Structure formats: structure tokens, C-alpha cells
């Protein structure tokens, strides 16, 4: 067997920043540090931070008053900040700047009288935060069927925004369906799609013709990781989402001659390398990596929100 490592893979800039926020808080202030929701959607990351003293909670009211708290990379609705202020929390907002950009767009368009047509997955943490910016003016669209059923006045101003962890492939049919019915719908001047999501999907498309099995390293609640498996399957390539080497079914490898490995935007590289080591032990004779430029994107670290150090 041969193995091809996709590139880019693993941490995007927003995930890297969010993890470093929790690590730095633990280093500077010591445990416990409270985190609302999983800081990123990866079981390894959450477990490692929990072992260092991070305490993950679902709601702000679970956090002791005046404690140090961090908001996850996926973004939060305004009431979370209000609740944090009431509890006098020392708050650090680790929301990915690309998600914050969408939140700002929501407020700007709503101020100008627009309805927000938001493409994304119901219940995803990012969508909860984005819809929460203007729930009365936002309509969630998940499918082409939703787009065809949308009720919008012909003269009503609207703008199409998207979940950042989707891709152009995920959204173009929905956007086309929306704009064919409502030509007045606008798009933001700069698209909301995360560069990392698109790059990782492009890498899967690049290696798909060369492989007969793709293993995507990522957790079950990682939307962008799941989508990588779907991109491969849409091209006729068998693909499986794995959290690590223990999830690999030996039967998948029996008929494989060339295996591809990639990882979602919140999967640690050391877990990818553990998968590679496992495959080497199973008979992989040659490992190569796709030649691609490094992303080299870095986001500025956040400060405290509404409280002094």
C-alpha cells in the first residue's frame, strides 16, 4: 500500500488561536479556567485541556461569579455576554475572527433594513451564535428545498450569509436556487466561507483520483471534518471519519492499494501522525505528501471583555 497525506490539513488559524487562548489562560492564571461549550470540536483537544484544568460547561450560569471564562471559537449570541456581565466574569472571547465578521455583517445589514438569509446547519454552535445576533430578522436555510420554500416579498431587501465552515461547493446550489427566485437578494462584498474549509476540500479533490480510501481525522461533531468525507464519496472514493488509530477498521485496508489521510480544521497533527504510524505497521510502504503552500494565516490574540485583569 501507498499513503498520500493531504495538504493543507489540521488546525486553521481560528482553531489554533482558540486553543492557545485556553492554554495561555491556564499558564498565566492557573486552573480552573471555565470554557463555555467545547473550545473547538475535537475530543483530543478538549480532553487535553480538561486534564490541564479547563472546565467545560454548557451555560454561563454554571460558572462561579467573578471567575475567568472563555467563549468558544464558534461564537456566542448576545445574551451570553449579558449573562457574563451579570455574573461579573473575567471574560475572554475566543470567537474566530471570521465568525465575528459574519456577526458584524448581520448587524450592519439589519440596521439597513435587510432580512438575513443564513445558509448553515441547524443546531451547530456557530449557527446558534449567528442567529442570536438578530433572531427576528434571520431565516435559516439548510437545503435547496428550504430555498425553494422560502417566503419573501418580491420587494423585500435581503442578503445571503453563510456558516463559515461550509464551502462554495456546499452553498452554490442553494445560492442559485435563492437568487433565481429572489433576484434582489444580495451577497456580502467578501464571502463568508472560511479559507481553511475550502483549502482542505480542494486538497481532498486533488488526491481523490489517486486513492481508493480516504481517512479523515476528526471528531464526530466536527462539521468540516464530516464534509471532507462527503467530498471524497461524491467522487467515488470510500471515506471514513476517524478520531484516531483505534477507529480504523482493518477490513477497510484489505482491498486498498493507495490510502489518503487528511484531517479536519480542529484535529491535532500528532493524532494524524499516530494514524500514519498505525498504517505503516499495517504495511504502508511509501508515504508522500501533497505539495501545497503553507497557509500562514495568524489571528491576533483577544483581550478581556468587560472586565479588568
TAHUFEN-V378270 format. One record per pair of residues at least 12 apart in sequence whose ideal C-beta (glycine too) atoms are under 7 Angstrom apart, sorted by the first residue. I is the first residue (numbers start at 1). J is the second residue. If there is no record, write none. Layout:
# TAHUFEN-V378270
I_J, I_J
This chain:
# TAHUFEN-V378270
1_253, 1_256, 1_257, 1_258, 1_259, 1_283, 1_284, 1_285, 2_257, 2_258, 2_284, 2_285, 2_286, 3_259, 3_261, 3_276, 3_279, 3_284, 3_287, 4_207, 4_210, 4_211, 4_258, 4_260, 4_288, 4_290, 5_261, 5_287, 5_289, 5_290, 6_203, 6_204, 6_207, 6_260, 6_261, 6_262, 6_290, 7_203, 7_289, 7_290, 7_292, 8_199, 8_200, 8_203, 8_292, 8_295, 9_200, 9_203, 9_262, 9_263, 9_272, 10_263, 10_267, 10_269, 10_272, 11_265, 11_266, 12_194, 12_196, 12_265, 13_297, 13_298, 13_299, 14_73, 14_96, 14_97, 14_98, 14_299, 15_40, 15_73, 15_265, 15_266, 17_94, 17_299, 17_301, 18_39, 18_40, 18_72, 18_73, 18_94, 19_39, 19_40, 19_45, 20_301, 21_70, 21_92, 21_94, 21_301, 21_302, 22_35, 22_39, 22_49, 22_54, 22_70, 25_68, 25_70, 25_92, 26_52, 26_53, 26_54, 29_68, 31_52, 31_53, 32_53, 32_55, 33_53, 33_54, 33_68, 33_70, 34_55, 34_57, 34_63, 34_67, 34_68, 34_69, 35_54, 35_55, 35_56, 35_70, 35_72, 36_57, 36_60, 36_69, 36_71, 36_72, 36_76, 36_80, 37_58, 37_72, 37_74, 37_125, 38_56, 38_72, 39_70, 39_72, 39_73, 39_94, 40_73, 40_266, 41_219, 41_221, 41_222, 41_266, 42_219, 42_222, 42_266, 42_267, 43_219, 43_243, 44_268, 44_271, 45_266, 45_268, 60_80, 60_83, 60_84, 60_87, 61_83, 63_87, 63_89, 65_87, 65_88, 66_88, 66_89, 67_89, 68_90, 69_84, 69_89, 69_90, 69_91, 70_92, 70_94, 71_91, 71_93, 71_94, 71_95, 72_94, 72_125, 73_94, 73_95, 73_96, 74_99, 74_125, 74_126, 74_129, 75_95, 75_99, 75_100, 75_103, 75_126, 75_129, 75_130, 76_95, 76_129, 77_128, 77_129, 77_132, 77_133, 78_132, 78_133, 79_132, 85_306, 89_307, 90_304, 90_307, 91_304, 91_305, 91_306, 91_307, 92_302, 92_304, 92_305, 93_302, 93_305, 94_302, 97_299, 98_164, 98_194, 99_126, 99_164, 102_130, 102_161, 102_164, 102_192, 103_130, 103_133, 105_161, 105_188, 106_130, 106_133, 106_134, 106_161, 107_133, 109_159, 110_134, 110_137, 113_157, 114_157, 114_158, 114_159, 115_137, 115_139, 115_152, 115_156, 115_157, 115_158, 116_134, 116_137, 116_138, 116_159, 116_161, 117_139, 117_141, 117_158, 117_159, 117_160, 117_178, 117_185, 118_130, 118_131, 118_138, 118_139, 118_140, 118_141, 118_161, 119_141, 119_160, 119_162, 119_163, 119_166, 119_171, 119_174, 120_140, 120_162, 120_163, 120_166, 121_142, 121_163, 121_223, 122_140, 122_142, 124_163, 124_223, 126_163, 126_164, 126_165, 127_140, 127_163, 141_174, 144_173, 144_174, 144_177, 147_174, 147_177, 147_178, 148_177, 150_178, 152_182, 157_184, 158_182, 158_184, 158_185, 159_185, 159_186, 159_187, 159_188, 160_175, 160_178, 160_185, 160_187, 161_188, 161_192, 162_192, 162_193, 164_192, 164_193, 164_194, 165_194, 165_197, 165_223, 165_224, 166_193, 166_197, 167_193, 167_197, 167_198, 167_201, 168_193, 168_198, 169_201, 170_227, 195_297, 196_265, 196_295, 197_224, 197_265, 199_295, 200_224, 200_228, 200_262, 200_265, 201_227, 201_228, 201_231, 203_262, 203_290, 203_292, 204_228, 204_231, 204_232, 204_262, 205_231, 205_235, 206_290, 207_260, 207_290, 208_232, 208_235, 208_237, 210_258, 211_237, 211_258, 211_259, 211_260, 212_237, 212_238, 212_256, 212_257, 212_258, 213_238, 213_252, 213_256, 213_259, 213_260, 214_232, 214_237, 214_239, 214_260, 214_262, 215_240, 215_242, 215_248, 215_259, 215_261, 215_275, 216_228, 216_229, 216_239, 216_241, 216_242, 216_262, 216_263, 216_264, 217_242, 217_261, 217_263, 217_267, 217_271, 217_272, 217_275, 218_241, 218_263, 218_264, 218_266, 218_267, 219_243, 220_241, 222_264, 222_266, 224_264, 224_265, 225_241, 225_264, 225_267, 226_241, 228_262, 228_264, 229_241, 240_252, 244_271, 244_274, 244_275, 245_274, 245_275, 245_278, 248_278, 253_282, 259_279, 261_275, 261_276
